[in-house]
Amino acid sequence: MAEDEIWVDPDMRQAMARSAEIAKEYGLAADRSTLTPEQARERMELDRKWWNQERPAMARIVDTHVPGPQRDIPVRLLYPQDAETLPVLVYLHGGGWVVGSLETHARSMHLLAHASGCVVAAVDYALAPEAKFPGAIDETVAVVDFITASGAEWSVDPARLALGGDSAGANLAVGAELALQQRGRSPVKALGLVYGVFGDDFDTASYRTFGGGAWGLTTADMKAYFDHYLGVPADWDDPRAVPMKADVGGFPTCFLHAAGVDVLRDDSRLFYEKLKAAGVPTEHTEHAGIIHGSMGQTRMVAKARDLISGLGAQLAGALGR
């Protein structure tokens, strides 16, 4: 399909133009392929700074830590309201397991806290390549364990717990759920997964159509991210890293949201079919005309705001607002 045949939402086109302006304002090169992980992290912080302004107010924000297998894990708690006990969403930001932070995804997480009525427990998990697979998954499990044992300390209800994330964060959420199930019964009641990385097939229709560079995330980006994240060849066969290879029969309710103009569009389509075939209660929403990462562009893209409000309503229904 030619680029001029691909429909892109008008808000999305304006947001893409604004992103290009921001790069010029900071003197950032259009080509990111030669950046080291450290340089890519600095670049993303600059790229996202304007987009994360004007965040919806929280009743309370608490920065804390949870004991982890290798270190104390930073966690930011976003309270949309003052209440004795609220449901909780353990959230993993995107960034290819390599980049991203609690700040690069701050505004979208604030919006999600309000939309869901959940305390968002945002995990600042260890990044690759310094922390290879399954380091970030192990840290996510440690946060879930802390909540199930000591949730009252955070004014959250461990019986109303969801896991969620966007992009690589969605992959980590699924990986953590698999790890919890492999160890025994999982306390997770729902999964909220936004344009997630679920497979390792770089020749799907969406990779072929959108992977060349005009629409943000590229096929080359995804291959590089996987190479940074996975340590040995056997990791490619581990379902915690590649969820399309998992037995998902015991999964809780899953809510999938995909971007229509995204190399990962078909990952969500295929994972939805896998979940449905396994009898898992699943809803899949594909948002036409928006690109990967648009969840972070809610200042300009109404469809991105709709995505978050829709996911929030689904989680509220699954957990009880």
N, C-alpha and C positions, 0 to 999 in steps of 0.2 A: 504494500500500500504506500503510495507516495505521500510525502509530508503534507502536501496541500489538500489531501483527501481525508486527513485525520481531523475530526471535530474536537476542538478544544473550547472549553467554557470561556466566555469573554472575561470574566473575573480572573480566571486562571492565566489567560494571556497577559493581562495587565500586571498580575503578580510576577510572572516570569520576567517581564520588562523591568519591574521594580527591583527584582533580584539582580539583574544585570547592572542596573544603576548603582546598587549598593556595592557590587564588586568594583566598579569603576571608582566610586568614592574612596574606597580603601586601597585602590591601586592593585587589586588582586587580578591575577592572570585568569583568563577563561579556561585554560587547560590545567586541570588538577591532577593529571595522570602521573606527574613526576614528583608529587609531594610525598615526603616521608609521613608516617603516622602522626608524629608530633606536629609537623607543619599542617597536616590536614585537620587536626584538632583545633589548632589556632585559627585556621581558615573558617571552620564551621562556627566557632564562637563569634567571629566577626560577621559572617553571613547572616546569622540568626539574631543578632543584637536588636536590630530595628523591629523585627517581627515579634519579639517577645515583650515589647513595650505595651502599656495600657492593659495590664493583666487584670482580670476580674478579682475583686478583693476577696480574701479568705477571712473567715472568722478567726483563724489562728494558723500560724505556720511554725512548725517545730523541726529543727535540724538535730538529728540524733544519730546514734550508731548502734549496730547490732553485732555481737560477737560472731565472727565467721571462721572458716577453716584455716585461713591464712592471715587475716587481719580483721580489724573492726570495720564493718561495712557501713558507709554513710547512707542514711535514709532521711528523706525529707517528707514530713507529714503535712498534708494540706487538708485543713478542716473547713468544709464549706459552711458549716454552721456549728453553734455551740449546742451540744447535746451530751447526755450522760453516756450513751453508747451509739455508735454508728457502724454500718457495714464498712468493709475495707476492701480496697482494690490495690493489690501489689502491682506496681506499674514499672515496666522496663522500657526505657527510651530506645529509639532507633539510632542507626549510625554504623551499620555494617559490622557490629561488634568492635569497631576500631575507633570511631569518633562519637561525639555527642556527650551530653552532660545533663544534669538537672536544669541548667540554665538554658541550654539550646532548645529544650522542649517545655519550658516553664509555662508559657501562656496556654498551650493546648492542655496541659495537665490541670491547670486552674479551671479551664472551661469544663473539663471532664469531671472534676470534683463536683462542680455545681450541677451538671447535667445528671449525674448518677446519684447524688446525695451520699456518696461514699467518702470516707477519708482516703485520699490517694497517698499510699505509701510508696514514694518514688525511690527506687534503688539506684544508687550511684555505683553500679557494679564495675568490677575491674575489667579494663579494656585489653583487647588483643593488639599487637602480638605479644605484649609483655605477659598477659594472662591468657594462655591458650585454653581451648575447649578441654574440659567442661567447667573451667573456673567460674565463669559468670553464672552458670546454672547452679553450681554448688552454693554460691552466695545467695542466690534467690531462694533456694531451699532453706538456707539458714534463716532468712528473714521470715519465711512462712512458719518455720518451727518456732521462732520467737513469738510470733503473733498467736499461734495456737496455745503456747504455754503461758504467755504473759500479756495477752491482748488488752487486759484491763488497764495496764499501765499507760496505754495509748488511747483509752476510751473507745476501743473498737471491739466488735463482736466476732470472735473467731469462728462462730457458726455461720457467719455471713461474709465469707471471704471469696474474692475473685482474683484471678491472675489476668494481666493484660499487658499489651505492648504494641508498638508499631515497628514494622520492618524487621530488623534483627531482634528488636525487643519482643515482637510476636513470636519469633522463633525460640527465643529464650523462655518465654512463658510456656510454650508447648513442651520444650525440653525439661523444664522444671516440673511440670505436671507428670511427665513420664517418669522422672526420677522419683517423685513422691509415690507414684503407683508401684514402681519397682521395689521400693522399700516397704510398702504396705499400703494401707488405705490413705487416700489423699483427702485433705480437708477442703479442697477447692470446689466451689459450687458452680462456677461459671468461668469461661475464658472469653476475653474480649480481644480480638486479633485484627489489627489494622494493616493492610497491605504487607502481609507477612512473607518471610522467606521460609518456604516449606519443602521445596525440592532442590535437586541439583542438576536439573535438565536445563541447559542453557540454549536449547534449540526449540523451545516452545514457540507458538505463534506470537506471543507477546514479546518474547526476547527478540525474535526476528524483526518484528515491526517497530519496536520502540527502543532497541538497544544501541542505536548508533550514535547518540549524543545530543539529539535535538530536544529530548524530553527529560533532561535531568539525569537520573540514574541510568548507567549504561551496562551493557553486558560485561565489558572489561572491568568496570567497577566491581561488579558482583564476583567475578572470578578472583580479583585481587583481595576482596574482603574474605572470601572463603580461605584463600591461601594464608592470610594473616591469622585467621581464627583457628583453623584445624592444624593439629601438630603432626600427625602421622597418617599414612594412607588409610589405616583401619578406621579412622574417625569418620571418613566419608560414608561408612556403612553403619554408623551408630545412629539409631533413630532419634536420639536426643539432639543430634546435630542436623539430621535430615528427616524431619517428621513424616514425609511421604513414605518412609520405610518402616514406620511404626505400626504396632497393633493399637488402634485407638478405640477398641470396643468398650473400654471402661471409662471413657471420657465424660466429664460433665457437659452441661449445655454450652455450646460454642456459638459465638457471634462473630462472623467474619465480615469485614468491610474491605473492599478493594477499590483501587483507583483505576479508571478505565483506560488511561494513557500511561502505562507503567509496564516495565519489563516483568514485574512480579504479578501482573493481573492474573495470568493463568495458574500461578501457584495457588491463589485463593480458589479459583474454579476447581482445580483438581483436588485440593485438600477438602473442599466442601463435598465433592462427590465421594471421597474416601470416608469422611465422617458419616455421611448419609447412609452409605452402604453398610456401615457398621452399626447402624441404628442409634447413632448419637443425635439427640435433639440439637438441630443446627439451623441457623439463619445466615444467609449469605446476601450481602447487598453490594452491588457494583455501582460506583458513583461515576457516571459518564463525564468525560471532558476534563477530569482533573489528573494531575501527575503525581508521581511518587513524592512524598514529603510534604504534600499540600496541607496536611494536618497542622503543620507549623506556620501556615500562611493565612490564618483566620482573620487577620486584620483586613484582608482584601477579598478573600474567597468565601462567598456565602455557602457554597457546597461543602467546603471543609468544615464550616460551623455546623451545617446540617449533619455531616458525618458524626461529629462529636456528640451532638444532641441526640441523635438516633442511638448511638452506642450507649450513651448514658441512660437513656430510657430503658433500653434492653437490660442493662445491668441492674437498674433499680427494680425492674420487674422480677428479675431472677433472685435478687438478694432481699428484697423488701426494703423500700426506702426508709 
